[in-house]
Amino acid sequence: MKRIVSLAFATTVITTAVGFSARHSFSIPEKSFSLEGNKEAPENYKNYCAGCHGNNLEEFVDRKWVYGSNADQIGQIITKGIESEGMPGFGASLSLDEVKALSEYILAEGKKQSIQKIATQYTENSIYGTEVKYKIEKIVTGLEIPWGLEFLPNGDLLIAERNGTLSRFTSDKKLIKIEGLPEIRVAGQGGLLDIKMHPDYAKNGFIYIAYSYYGDAEKNTGNTAIIRTKLKDNNLTDITPIYKGTPAVKASHHYGCKLEFDRANRLYFSIGDRGNHDVFPQTLNNSNGKIHRLNDDGTVPADNPFVSTENAEPSVYSYGHRNSQGIAMHPVTGEIWESEHGPRGGDEINLLKKGKNYGWPVISFGINYNGTILTPDTANTGMEQPITYYIPSIAPCGMTFLTGNKYKGWENSLLIGSLRFEYLERCVIENHKVVKHERLLEGIGRVRNVKVSPDGYIYVGVENPGRILKLIPVDE
C-alpha cells in the first residue's frame, strides 16, 4: 500500500489509505518537515540533526570530539557521514554553503550551550502539572547517562550508566560503585544498557544485566549480551551468561536493549537492527531487529514461535523492529508493549504479539535522516501496524506503566521518555488505543529512562547533566 501523504512532512497528523484516524498518530508542533530543507543553519539542524543530537544541541555540550573539532572537519563528517556510528552523509541533501553554515552553527551554539549548561526551568520548590500537581526532587546527581534503573526490595536504587558504571544509591544517600561487571564495549550507543530484577528476587536473588560485548575474533565488533547474576554486598557474584546476540558487527549503534518479565517469569528483551536494516530485521537467522523471549534460566520456551523454523533464532518472539529502547508489561492485562526509534519520523509504540512481523524496513512512517525516501509503503500484508507513531520523531527512550495510586487520575498510564524534545510523555490507553498524550517536565533534558519505585513514585533518568529526579504529588 503506497503512502498517500505529501513528502513535505508537515506537522499535521498523517493518515493513510488503511483508514487510520488521528488517534493512531501523534504530531509534535514544529516547523515544516520539508525535504527541500532551509538555507538557515538552525532550520537545517532541526531538520537533519536534532533527532539524534537534541533540539538544543545537548549532545555537543562539553563535546569530546572524536572525528574532528573544527568547521572543515565537521563539514566533512556532515557531508560523508560515519557509517559505523549510523550517521548518513548529507552531501546530497545540503549544498556546500549549507554544510559550512551548519558546521559553524554547531560549533558556535555548542560552545554557548557548554557555557550555559542548558539551564533547566525546573526548581525543587515549585509546583508543576495540570491534572496532577507535583514537585520535583533531585535524587542523584553527577551521573553520565543513566540508562538502566532498578529498585531493590529495601528501596536502594541500582543505576546502570552507559559508560559501564553500575552503582547502588542507598537509603542514606550514598552512591556506591558495584564491582564485578564483565568487560563492556563502550562505544557509540553501546555500553551498560539495562538492569532488571527477577520477579521472585526475594527468593532467588537474581539480577539480569544487558550490555554490549566485544567480539571474540575482532575487538572492534560486538553485539548485545545478557547475564544473570547476584549482588553480594557491592559485588556481582554467580555470573551466568543468558544470551549473546549474533552476529558481532562493527557498527556501534542500535543495540537496543531493554529487559522485562511477564507474569510467567519469562524474560523479554530487545536488540536493535545493528545498523544493517536491509538484512537483519526481516530474516530470522540472526538476533538483530528482534524482540526475544527466554525462560528465566536462559532456555528457550517450548512455545516460542520459531523454535521449529529451520535456521531461525529460537529465542525470537517478534521481528521487523528497528531499535527498541522501551519495553514494559501492562499492569492489568499482562501484555508486553514496546517503543522503538523510527528513522526521521516514524517512532512507534507497539503491542507485542507472538511471531508477528512489525515491518521494518519494508514499511515505515519515517524517511531517511538525509531526507531521501526509505520506503513508499506504510502498510503491507502480514505486517503489524503500530498502536501509535510520531512525526517528527520524539526519540523514545525508557518506558514503563504507572502502577499504584500515588498520582490520582494517572493510573495505568504509559510513561515514555523523549530524547529529542526533552520531556516525559504520559499516554492514556483505552482498548489498545492511545487516546491522550500529555507532556510532563518539558525542557528537563534528554530523558533516558523512567521507573516506578515499589512505593509508587515516578523516577526519571536525565542526561546532560546526568541525574535522577523524583516526581512527588503535592497532595501528599
VOGU-3710 file (C-alpha; in Angstrom, 3 decimals, decimal comma):
1> mkrivslafa> 0,000/0,000/0,000  1,507/3,316/-1,036  1,978/6,393/1,087  -0,597/8,976/0,058  0,686/11,942/2,058  2,913/14,686/0,727  6,636/14,183/1,160  6,838/17,647/2,703  6,049/16,137/6,142  4,043/18,988/7,619
11> ttvittavgf> 3,232/18,918/11,315  -0,372/17,911/10,849  -1,397/14,392/11,767  -0,661/11,935/8,975  -3,311/9,478/7,829  -3,109/6,758/5,244  -5,338/4,742/2,996  -5,536/1,985/5,609  -8,089/4,123/7,426  -6,137/5,414/10,408
21> sarhsfsipe> -7,876/8,040/12,494  -5,974/10,835/14,201  -5,675/8,871/17,438  -3,230/6,470/15,783  -0,529/9,078/15,342  0,847/11,982/17,283  2,441/15,094/15,860  4,920/17,390/17,555  4,434/21,092/16,741  7,425/22,070/14,663
31> ksfslegnke> 8,258/23,991/11,537  7,713/22,314/8,184  9,496/18,972/7,936  10,339/19,614/4,288  12,644/17,600/2,082  13,686/20,853/0,420  15,356/21,966/3,634  16,039/25,555/4,581  19,173/27,582/3,956  19,159/28,755/7,558
41> apenyknyca> 21,585/26,667/9,626  19,268/26,440/12,671  16,475/25,109/10,474  18,778/22,583/8,816  19,960/21,494/12,247  16,365/20,878/13,353  15,532/19,002/10,159  18,622/16,816/9,878  20,427/16,699/13,226  18,062/17,278/16,148
51> gchgnnleef> 16,548/13,803/16,136  19,855/12,286/17,257  21,697/15,202/18,837  18,853/17,007/20,608  16,832/20,109/19,775  19,155/22,265/21,874  22,438/20,681/20,761  22,645/18,744/24,024  25,000/16,172/22,518  27,514/18,951/21,836
61> vdrkwvygsn> 27,698/20,204/25,415  31,313/19,771/26,581  31,793/17,648/23,471  34,758/15,302/23,303  35,361/15,484/19,573  36,435/12,191/18,053  36,354/12,727/14,299  37,219/16,433/14,090  36,692/19,638/16,024  36,895/22,479/13,501
71> adqigqiitk> 34,398/23,617/10,894  36,181/21,958/7,963  36,459/18,587/9,710  32,862/18,708/10,922  31,793/19,658/7,404  33,466/16,548/6,047  31,628/14,420/8,583  28,291/16,030/7,702  28,944/15,505/4,007  30,216/11,919/4,101
81> giesegmpgf> 28,685/10,550/7,300  30,101/7,902/9,645  28,726/4,510/8,695  29,873/2,706/11,842  28,014/5,231/14,014  24,816/5,055/11,961  25,242/8,610/10,665  24,451/9,006/6,960  26,105/11,522/4,660  24,131/14,659/3,877
91> gaslsldevk> 26,148/15,735/0,847  23,241/15,019/-1,496  20,785/16,955/0,664  22,784/20,049/1,605  24,846/22,410/-0,526  28,471/23,191/0,317  27,403/26,564/1,697  24,725/24,922/3,845  27,211/22,374/5,176  29,681/25,141/6,037
101> alseyilaeg> 26,994/27,197/7,770  25,732/24,156/9,679  29,262/23,254/10,847  29,865/26,774/12,135  26,460/26,821/13,804  27,154/23,556/15,661  30,500/24,836/16,911  29,193/28,236/17,987  25,961/27,066/19,582  27,596/24,031/21,180
111> kkqsiqkiat> 30,128/26,286/22,865  27,353/28,595/24,023  25,413/25,677/25,458  28,561/24,429/27,207  28,789/27,758/28,984  25,099/27,821/29,846  24,962/24,098/30,728  21,429/24,040/29,318  19,871/25,580/32,423  16,581/23,925/33,323
121> qytensiygt> 13,473/25,875/34,214  12,533/23,442/36,975  13,204/24,033/40,668  12,578/21,775/43,635  10,308/24,234/45,452  7,881/24,854/42,608  4,642/23,082/41,703  4,043/21,754/38,194  1,362/19,866/36,304  -2,281/20,357/35,368
131> evkykiekiv> -4,455/17,342/36,200  -1,945/16,128/38,770  0,144/18,669/40,664  3,645/17,581/41,570  7,012/18,779/42,782  10,413/17,649/41,588  13,096/16,322/43,912  16,644/15,831/42,684  17,667/12,409/43,997  21,051/11,645/42,387
141> tgleipwgle> 23,465/13,950/40,562  26,906/13,646/38,999  25,998/10,824/36,635  26,932/10,311/32,986  23,975/8,763/31,105  21,673/6,822/33,489  20,492/4,136/31,081  19,125/1,439/33,417  17,252/1,895/36,704  16,059/-0,786/39,126
151> flpngdllia> 14,869/-0,724/42,725  15,890/-3,385/45,219  13,307/-4,520/47,799  14,974/-2,420/50,517  14,497/0,743/48,419  18,082/1,043/47,185  18,280/2,169/43,565  20,595/0,410/41,110  21,841/2,722/38,346  23,431/1,429/35,147
161> erngtlsrft> 25,290/4,140/33,229  26,170/3,808/29,586  29,872/4,349/30,363  29,972/0,929/32,059  29,421/2,045/35,655  26,963/0,197/37,889  26,107/1,892/41,185  23,845/1,497/44,182  22,170/4,598/45,614  21,370/3,781/49,213
171> sdkklikieg> 18,627/4,978/51,545  21,183/7,128/53,353  22,010/8,834/50,022  25,361/7,223/49,276  26,330/6,384/45,702  28,426/3,210/45,818  30,081/1,598/42,808  29,350/-2,088/42,256  32,246/-4,250/41,081  32,369/-7,424/39,017
181> lpeirvagqg> 30,845/-6,458/35,675  32,080/-8,308/32,575  34,153/-6,438/30,000  31,884/-3,946/28,244  32,290/-2,422/24,788  31,601/1,257/25,465  31,385/2,837/22,017  28,744/4,935/20,292  25,378/3,815/21,644  26,925/0,748/23,253
191> glldikmhpd> 27,781/0,286/26,900  25,966/-0,846/30,030  22,394/-0,920/28,758  19,816/-2,148/31,269  19,290/-3,909/34,568  16,281/-5,901/35,767  15,452/-7,743/38,957  13,779/-11,178/38,796  10,112/-11,032/39,888  10,979/-13,538/42,659
201> yakngfiyia> 14,136/-11,696/43,679  13,326/-12,057/47,369  13,596/-15,847/46,938  16,374/-16,284/44,354  18,366/-13,008/44,349  18,697/-12,956/40,555  19,526/-9,765/38,663  19,716/-9,557/34,857  22,087/-7,136/33,112  22,240/-6,199/29,416
211> ysyygdaekn> 25,401/-4,749/27,888  27,349/-4,548/24,633  30,145/-7,090/24,347  33,432/-7,254/22,448  33,587/-9,741/19,599  35,859/-12,739/20,190  37,565/-12,578/16,799  37,729/-8,804/16,366  37,684/-6,315/19,221  36,118/-3,637/17,025
221> tgntaiirtk> 32,954/-5,737/16,662  30,213/-6,615/19,098  26,543/-7,038/19,877  24,198/-7,220/22,860  24,644/-9,745/25,672  22,701/-10,561/28,845  23,939/-12,105/32,073  22,195/-13,333/35,212  23,964/-12,553/38,440  23,579/-11,950/42,163
231> lkdnnltdit> 24,558/-8,983/44,303  26,559/-9,644/47,442  27,432/-6,514/49,362  28,639/-4,369/46,449  29,966/-7,102/44,191  28,382/-9,198/41,453  28,655/-12,950/42,016  27,409/-16,154/40,406  27,507/-14,666/36,908  25,758/-16,827/34,312
241> piykgtpavk> 25,596/-15,886/30,601  21,953/-15,873/29,476  22,180/-14,639/25,899  24,744/-13,419/23,376  23,456/-11,675/20,270  24,840/-12,675/16,884  26,473/-11,807/14,644  29,066/-9,477/16,137  29,341/-6,455/13,825  31,447/-3,300/13,623
251> ashhygckle> 28,531/-0,883/13,971  28,357/0,911/17,320  24,656/1,797/17,246  21,217/0,195/17,581  21,970/-2,273/20,365  18,523/-1,987/22,000  18,353/-3,181/24,804  15,602/-3,216/27,417  14,542/-6,062/29,715  11,103/-7,062/31,010
261> fdranrlyfs> 9,457/-10,092/32,625  5,928/-11,348/32,055  3,704/-12,983/34,655  5,150/-16,417/33,868  8,637/-15,091/34,694  9,748/-15,236/31,064  12,304/-12,624/30,048  11,659/-10,344/27,062  14,416/-8,196/25,623  15,088/-6,082/22,573
271> igdrgnhdvf> 18,054/-5,976/20,202  18,245/-3,269/17,539  18,957/-3,817/13,855  22,668/-3,024/14,460  22,743/-0,637/11,523  22,003/-3,257/8,862  18,298/-2,753/8,240  18,461/-4,219/4,736  19,243/-7,709/6,072  18,791/-8,311/9,784
281> pqtlnnsngk> 15,230/-7,302/10,817  13,410/-9,344/8,159  15,491/-12,530/8,442  15,234/-14,940/11,360  18,775/-16,365/11,340  20,222/-13,555/13,478  19,478/-11,722/16,724  19,061/-8,217/15,361  15,931/-6,161/14,842  14,037/-8,525/17,118
291> ihrlnddgtv> 12,224/-8,910/20,411  13,384/-12,120/22,148  11,795/-14,285/24,842  13,604/-16,705/27,152  12,855/-18,601/30,317  14,476/-17,055/33,364  17,345/-19,586/33,217  18,182/-18,721/29,607  16,487/-21,696/27,996  14,026/-21,236/25,143
301> padnpfvste> 10,300/-21,584/25,902  8,834/-24,571/24,070  6,025/-22,433/22,641  8,234/-19,723/21,143  7,001/-19,076/17,601  10,104/-20,086/15,637  11,547/-22,993/17,617  10,743/-25,349/14,756  11,693/-22,987/11,918  14,850/-24,051/10,120
311> naepsvysyg> 17,855/-21,747/10,720  15,774/-19,373/12,857  16,967/-17,976/16,179  14,684/-19,901/18,588  14,577/-17,022/21,075  12,843/-14,684/18,596  9,369/-13,601/19,743  8,692/-10,911/17,101  10,727/-9,327/14,324  10,880/-6,381/11,929
321> hrnsqgiamh> 11,898/-3,913/14,662  14,341/-1,028/14,239  15,753/-0,087/17,647  13,625/-0,642/20,718  14,665/1,197/23,874  11,428/0,724/25,756  9,592/-2,429/26,857  7,032/-2,851/29,631  4,269/-5,141/30,894  0,777/-3,691/31,286
331> pvtgeiwese> -0,107/-3,955/34,996  -3,726/-5,003/34,348  -3,666/-7,141/31,195  -0,146/-8,545/31,482  0,503/-7,685/27,809  4,008/-6,687/26,733  4,364/-3,328/24,983  7,403/-1,766/23,354  8,524/1,573/21,916  11,124/1,943/19,196
341> hgprggdein> 13,006/4,616/17,343  11,994/5,306/13,776  14,414/6,994/11,383  13,450/10,621/10,642  9,870/10,298/11,822  8,008/7,074/12,453  8,798/6,292/16,093  6,372/3,594/17,204  4,524/2,192/20,187  3,627/-1,455/19,617
351> llkkgknygw> 1,653/-4,130/21,405  3,808/-7,230/21,022  2,270/-10,362/19,554  3,953/-13,746/19,260  5,533/-14,437/15,877  4,412/-11,175/14,286  6,363/-9,065/11,791  6,398/-5,340/12,641  7,572/-4,341/9,212  10,896/-2,557/9,487
361> pvisfginyn> 12,223/-1,509/6,974  9,617/-2,684/4,444  7,042/-0,326/5,928  7,654/2,844/7,920  6,106/6,223/8,635  9,567/7,808/8,553  12,147/8,728/5,941  15,944/8,527/5,895  17,877/11,023/8,027  19,193/12,759/4,909
371> gtiltpdtan> 15,683/13,336/3,587  15,546/10,563/0,999  12,718/8,057/0,854  13,338/4,856/2,759  10,170/3,109/1,601  6,982/4,393/-0,044  4,865/1,976/2,000  3,273/2,393/5,408  1,399/-0,910/5,349  1,882/-4,352/3,866
381> tgmeqpityy> 0,088/-7,676/4,057  1,185/-9,721/7,058  2,864/-6,808/8,831  1,630/-5,215/12,043  0,616/-1,580/12,376  1,796/0,425/15,400  -0,614/1,424/18,124  0,609/4,958/17,529  3,506/6,640/15,738  5,225/10,011/15,879
391> ipsiapcgmt> 6,140/12,526/13,172  8,579/14,097/13,717  10,449/11,667/15,939  10,437/12,234/19,682  13,288/9,678/20,059  11,578/7,455/22,677  13,867/6,062/25,371  12,770/4,245/28,504  9,182/3,176/29,084  7,031/1,912/31,923
401> fltgnkykgw> 3,428/1,682/33,037  2,438/3,619/36,116  1,417/1,301/38,935  -0,229/2,182/42,220  -2,407/5,187/43,005  0,026/7,890/44,097  -0,973/10,054/41,132  -4,773/10,239/41,146  -6,139/10,099/37,597  -2,931/8,766/36,055
411> enslligslr> -3,443/5,117/36,996  -2,060/2,642/34,423  -0,720/5,425/32,192  2,139/4,603/29,847  5,210/6,769/30,526  7,848/7,300/27,814  10,965/9,457/27,774  11,745/11,766/24,850  15,377/12,329/23,993  14,792/14,838/21,240
421> feylercvie> 12,157/17,081/22,781  13,286/16,635/26,381  10,148/15,663/28,210  8,361/12,733/29,802  5,261/11,702/27,899  2,157/10,276/29,537  -0,084/8,209/27,269  -3,632/7,264/28,212  -4,551/3,920/26,680  -8,076/2,625/26,163
431> nhkvvkherl> -8,881/-0,555/24,236  -5,372/-0,741/22,784  -5,536/2,838/21,525  -3,695/5,917/22,754  -6,483/8,399/23,393  -4,401/11,119/25,023  -0,824/12,393/25,010  0,415/14,673/27,780  3,869/16,203/28,065  5,422/16,359/31,525
441> legigrvrnv> 8,687/18,045/32,504  9,051/19,867/29,183  12,619/21,061/28,681  14,015/18,973/31,552  16,759/17,460/29,360  17,165/14,282/27,341  15,090/11,693/29,222  16,839/8,310/29,149  14,655/6,233/31,440  11,601/6,242/33,667
451> kvspdgyiyv> 10,925/3,882/36,541  8,208/3,464/39,162  9,507/2,656/42,639  7,995/-0,113/44,795  6,130/2,563/46,773  4,654/4,042/43,598  6,728/7,140/42,833  7,923/8,129/39,352  11,699/8,402/38,928  13,209/9,872/35,758
461> gvenpgrilk> 16,769/9,480/34,484  18,055/12,511/32,558  21,354/13,248/30,823  23,381/16,457/30,339  23,869/16,626/33,245  23,182/13,051/34,340  20,756/12,945/37,248  17,775/11,099/38,717  14,607/13,059/39,511  11,555/12,095/41,571
471> lipvde> 8,028/13,382/40,961  6,151/13,947/44,220  2,374/14,628/44,199  1,668/17,811/46,152  -1,467/16,444/47,839  0,625/14,091/49,973
//
